[in-house]
Amino acid sequence: MKKVISLAVLTAMLTGCMDLNPNGRSTSYNADGFGEETLITSAPQESLGDTYLLAAAPKYYVGTAYKVDDVQYIPVEDMTYNQTGIAGIIPTELNGTKTSNGEIFDINQMVATSKTLPLPTIVRVTNLSNGKSVDVRVNNRGPFVNTRLMDLSPAAAQKIGLNGQAKVQIQVLPEQTMIVKNATLGTVPVVEAQIAQPVAEPVVVEPVAETAAPQSAPVASGDYAVQIAAFYAQDSADALVQRMKTYGDAVVVNEGDMFKVRIINLDAARARSVIDNLRANEGMAPGLLKDGRWVNPDSI
């Protein structure tokens, strides 16, 4: 049965939410009792796609540990986040309200909520009942209902055939998330500067190593690298790199305050094979670099 909630009750619920942001204002919603409404069948307005998903946000917000109804939540950056659970739908009544990171909620955009992921984070949500997937931008806290991991905007829910609640898989897309984070923080990925410099230095040293013929071949053909994940904890990166060695020359690259797991020294054909295998065997969404610059993984 569809639940009808008065404006006064909705206002009280919004005011009573306990998500703690730097302004001391509550911008997320207490979703208890929501998510069971039948999705409107009219087609949503066309979304801006990747232009919106990867756009800079008003702020990049992780937040500290907080409690809602005596349940503690600990926000954390986790580029390997991959969980299954129940997802619901963000109430349409919240259209136009401000989210926890200062964006405006739009029911026609591909957006979602999370209790712990940084805002914004880009994730892929798959409806396990029909296999349909949608990439969404997590830009608000919630739902504060222990039975649900995430709520989707009506437009995103419609994309995957979600009417009410369903079991889904939620996977962080690390490359897209880093693009949004860098755009929001106004930083240029360190990867370009750090990989470009070593290319300049070996030019002087190269003649000494030129006598070793086997060395020159990998350098010429190994201009691609596949990035698998990025961590703030080195031990997490070290643990993953051991498992990834079956796919090639897996290493940990330290850039700024992050430790990135990459498979390096790949030619185009080998890079294509590694990407396909990681997607099929590991359920990952790897990124691709050529000569230290990000390129579309499907461009080779």
C-alpha positions in Angstrom: 0.0 0.0 0.0 1.4 3.4 -0.9 2.1 5.5 2.1 0.9 9.1 2.3 2.9 11.5 4.4 1.8 15.0 5.3 4.1 18.0 4.6 4.4 18.7 8.3 5.5 15.1 9.1 8.0 15.2 6.3 9.4 18.5 7.5 9.8 17.1 11.0 11.6 14.0 9.7 14.0 16.1 7.7 14.7 18.3 10.6 15.3 15.4 13.0 17.9 13.6 10.9 21.3 13.4 12.6 23.8 13.3 9.7 26.6 15.6 11.0 28.1 17.9 8.4 30.5 20.8 8.9 27.6 23.3 8.9 25.8 21.5 11.7 22.8 21.3 9.4 21.0 18.1 8.5 20.8 17.7 4.8 20.2 13.9 4.4 16.9 12.2 5.1 15.7 9.7 7.6 14.3 7.2 5.2 12.5 5.0 7.7 9.1 4.3 6.1 10.1 5.4 2.6 11.1 3.3 -0.4 8.0 1.3 -0.6 6.1 3.6 -2.9 5.3 2.4 -6.5 7.5 4.1 -9.0 5.8 6.5 -11.3 5.7 5.0 -14.8 6.1 8.2 -16.8 9.5 8.4 -18.5 12.0 10.6 -16.6 13.6 13.7 -18.2 16.8 12.7 -20.1 19.8 12.8 -17.8 23.1 14.6 -18.6 24.9 11.2 -18.4 28.6 11.3 -17.8 28.7 15.1 -18.0 26.7 15.2 -14.8 28.1 12.1 -13.1 31.7 13.3 -13.4 31.1 17.0 -12.7 32.8 18.8 -9.8 30.7 19.0 -6.6 30.3 21.9 -4.2 32.6 20.0 -1.9 34.2 16.6 -1.4 32.7 15.3 1.9 33.8 12.2 3.7 32.8 13.1 7.3 33.6 11.5 10.6 31.9 8.8 12.6 28.3 9.7 13.5 25.2 8.0 15.1 21.6 7.9 14.1 19.1 6.1 16.4 22.1 4.7 18.4 23.6 3.1 15.3 27.1 4.3 14.5 28.3 4.8 11.0 31.9 5.3 10.0 32.4 7.0 6.6 35.6 5.9 4.8 37.1 6.0 1.3 37.1 2.5 -0.1 37.8 2.1 -3.8 37.3 -1.7 -3.5 33.8 -1.4 -2.0 31.6 -4.2 -3.6 28.6 -5.2 -1.6 25.2 -6.8 -2.1 22.1 -5.7 -0.1 18.7 -4.1 -0.4 18.1 -0.8 -2.2 15.1 1.4 -2.2 13.9 4.6 -3.8 14.5 8.2 -2.6 11.1 9.9 -2.0 10.1 12.2 -4.8 9.1 14.7 -2.1 12.7 15.5 -1.6 13.2 16.8 -5.2 15.0 20.2 -5.0 16.4 19.7 -1.5 20.1 20.1 -0.7 22.2 17.0 -0.2 25.0 16.4 2.4 27.7 17.7 0.0 25.8 20.8 -1.1 24.3 19.5 -4.4 20.6 19.8 -5.2 18.7 16.5 -5.4 17.1 16.0 -8.8 14.8 13.0 -9.2 15.7 12.9 -13.0 19.4 12.4 -12.4 21.3 9.2 -11.8 22.0 9.8 -8.1 21.9 7.7 -4.9 22.5 7.8 -1.1 24.9 6.0 1.1 25.6 5.9 4.9 29.4 5.7 4.6 30.7 6.3 1.1 32.4 9.7 0.4 30.3 12.3 -1.4 30.4 12.2 -4.3 31.3 8.6 -5.2 30.5 7.0 -8.5 29.1 3.4 -8.2 27.6 0.8 -10.4 24.3 -0.6 -9.1 23.0 -3.9 -10.5 19.5 -5.3 -9.9 20.2 -8.9 -9.1 16.7 -10.0 -10.1 17.1 -8.9 -13.7 20.9 -8.1 -14.3 20.2 -4.5 -15.3 22.9 -2.0 -14.1 23.1 1.8 -13.8 26.0 4.1 -12.9 25.0 6.6 -10.2 26.5 9.5 -8.3 26.3 9.1 -4.5 25.7 12.6 -3.2 23.7 12.2 0.0 23.6 10.4 3.3 21.0 7.7 4.0 18.9 5.6 4.1 19.0 5.3 7.9 17.2 2.0 7.7 19.3 -1.0 8.6 17.6 -3.2 6.1 18.8 -1.1 3.1 22.3 -0.2 1.9 21.3 2.5 -0.6 18.4 4.4 -2.1 18.3 5.4 -5.7 16.7 8.4 -7.4 13.4 7.5 -9.2 15.2 7.9 -12.6 18.0 5.5 -11.6 15.6 3.0 -10.1 13.5 3.0 -13.3 16.7 2.3 -15.3 17.2 -1.1 -13.5 13.5 -2.0 -13.1 13.4 -1.2 -9.4 9.9 -0.8 -8.0 10.0 -0.4 -4.3 12.9 -2.5 -3.0 15.2 -5.2 -4.5 18.5 -6.9 -3.8 21.3 -5.2 -5.7 25.1 -5.3 -6.0 26.9 -2.0 -5.4 30.4 -1.5 -6.7 32.6 1.6 -6.5 34.0 2.7 -9.9 37.5 3.9 -8.7 38.6 5.7 -11.9 35.3 7.7 -12.3 35.3 8.4 -8.5 38.9 9.8 -8.7 37.9 12.0 -11.7 35.1 13.6 -9.7 37.3 13.9 -6.5 40.1 15.7 -8.4 37.6 18.0 -10.2 35.9 18.8 -6.9 39.2 19.5 -5.0 40.6 21.4 -8.0 43.7 19.1 -8.2 45.4 17.7 -11.2 46.1 13.9 -11.0 49.7 13.4 -10.0 50.0 10.6 -12.4 50.8 12.8 -15.4 53.6 14.6 -13.8 55.1 11.6 -12.0 55.2 9.3 -15.0 56.3 12.0 -17.4 59.4 12.8 -15.4 60.9 9.3 -15.4 60.6 9.3 -19.2 62.9 12.3 -19.4 65.5 11.0 -17.0 66.1 7.6 -18.6 66.9 9.3 -21.9 70.3 10.1 -20.5 70.8 6.7 -18.9 69.3 4.7 -21.8 72.5 4.4 -23.9 74.2 2.5 -21.0 71.4 0.0 -20.9 71.0 -0.2 -24.6 73.4 -3.1 -24.9 70.8 -5.3 -23.2 68.5 -5.9 -26.2 65.8 -7.6 -24.1 65.2 -4.4 -22.1 64.4 -2.2 -25.0 61.5 -4.3 -26.3 59.3 -4.0 -23.2 59.9 -0.3 -23.0 58.8 0.2 -26.6 55.7 -2.0 -26.4 54.8 -1.6 -22.8 53.4 1.9 -22.9 50.0 0.9 -21.4 49.2 0.3 -17.7 45.9 -0.9 -16.2 45.0 0.6 -12.9 42.9 -1.8 -10.7 42.4 0.1 -7.5 43.6 3.0 -5.3 44.0 2.9 -1.5 45.0 5.2 1.3 46.4 2.2 3.2 49.5 0.7 1.7 48.9 -2.7 3.3 45.6 -2.9 1.4 47.4 -2.2 -1.8 50.1 -4.7 -1.1 47.6 -7.4 -0.3 45.7 -6.8 -3.6 48.9 -6.7 -5.7 49.9 -10.2 -4.8 46.6 -11.5 -6.1 46.8 -9.5 -9.3 50.2 -10.8 -10.3 48.4 -13.6 -12.1 47.3 -11.0 -14.7 50.7 -9.5 -15.3 53.4 -7.2 -13.8 51.4 -5.9 -10.9 53.0 -3.2 -8.8 52.0 -0.6 -6.2 52.5 3.0 -7.3 52.6 5.7 -4.6 51.2 9.0 -5.8 50.6 11.7 -3.2 48.7 10.1 -0.3 47.4 7.2 -2.3 48.7 3.7 -3.2 47.6 2.6 -6.6 47.6 -1.0 -7.8 48.6 -1.3 -11.5 49.6 -3.8 -14.1 52.4 -2.2 -16.1 54.5 -2.8 -19.2 51.6 -3.8 -21.4 51.1 -3.5 -25.1 47.7 -2.6 -26.5 46.6 -6.3 -27.1 47.8 -7.4 -23.7 46.1 -4.4 -22.0 42.8 -5.2 -23.7 43.1 -8.8 -22.5 43.8 -7.8 -18.9 40.9 -5.4 -18.8 38.5 -8.0 -20.2 39.7 -10.6 -17.7 39.5 -8.3 -14.7 35.9 -7.4 -15.7 34.8 -11.0 -16.3 36.7 -12.8 -13.5 36.9 -10.1 -10.8 33.9 -7.9 -11.4 36.2 -4.9 -11.5 36.1 -1.7 -13.5 39.8 -1.0 -14.3 41.2 2.2 -15.7 43.7 2.5 -18.5 46.8 4.7 -18.9 48.9 5.2 -22.0 52.3 6.9 -21.4 51.0 8.0 -18.0 47.8 9.7 -19.3 44.3 8.4 -18.7 42.5 7.0 -21.8 39.2 5.3 -22.3 39.6 1.6 -21.4 37.5 0.7 -24.4 39.5 2.7 -26.9 41.9 -0.2 -27.6 
